[in-house]
Amino acid sequence: MEINLEIKDPKAYYSRQEQLWALFFIAPYLIGLLFFWLGPVIASFLISFTDWELVGRPAWIGFENYQRLFADELFIRSLVNTVYYTIISVPLGMIISLLLAIAVNQKLKGIVFFRTAFFLPHISSMVAVALLWSWIYNAQYGLLNHFLGLFGIPPQNWLGNPKLAMPALIVMSVWKGLGYNMMIWLAALQGIPEDLYEAARIDGANKWQQFRNITLPLLSPTTFLLLILGLIGSFQVFEQSYVMTQGGPAHATYTIVFYIFSNAFEWLRMGYASAMAYILALIIFALTIFQLKYQKKWVHY
């Protein structure tokens, strides 16, 4: 009996082999995605409908956690603080980083040093940066108060005053994120053809007209990207308030994620914290969809 080992369709054979090898190599990622991302997402969604204090068996309570949220004054305060942080920090960070990108886009000797210096805070640990700025903001021997004292301005309790604590956190957060935004802006600026500026100069356009009619429209996709990333990141702010103020003073720096953390790992209200996390996810999702829907009106690809 003769066995025919001829492969009728070599391309199909190698295609199947490649698919099997591809599945083999991505299997660790898929397993991690299943057990460390998708699994916890589904579990936390189910936990949000329970009363569970981490010890003992969860008790099913339906939508009670979600109903409690909108009557929780501290949750409302945390939401307002987070929105306030977002409204100030995102536009401020984008504007300053764009100005920095324009500055470091000049063809000057040693400009690479300044690009690196501005980018360094981004790769630093948020905890380390928060500790550094806590010393800068210190009411007694902080560098900021010492500097203001040179101009006769009395020292301020930056992190102990409810009116100053959140602005202080915003300044620190903007400073840390400038380098990342600057590099994204810089890449976009360097992608604009020089021919457009040359044609505008020939037509008599000044610097402001070139910036308004050429630079800004061609930067709109990058603006959209940084706006989306900024909104998502600002609604998840946590380390700053945890390290520098512990949510104080008088809950002035309580954010949604900080409140989720407090409920889950300090007060062991796992069900309530999970419900809060899903409300936060819905807020971020709604903001992202809103931006995607209306970006066609101002984003020019």
Secondary structure, DSSP 8 states (H G I E B T S, - for coil): -------S-HHHHHHHHHHHHHHHHHHHHHHHHIIIIIHHHHHHHHHTTEE--SSS--EE-TTHHHHHHTT-HHHHHHHHHHHHHHHHHHHHHHHHHHHHHHHHTS--TTHHHHHHHHHHHHHS-HHHHHHHHHHHT-TTT-HHHHHHHTTT-----TTTSTTTHHHHHHHHHHHHHHHHHHHHHHHHHHTS-HHHHHHHHHTT--HHHHIIIIIHHHHHHHHHHHHHHHHHHHTT--HHHHHHTTT-STTTT--HHHHHHIIIIIS--HHHHHHHHHHHHHHHHHHHHHHHHHGGGT---
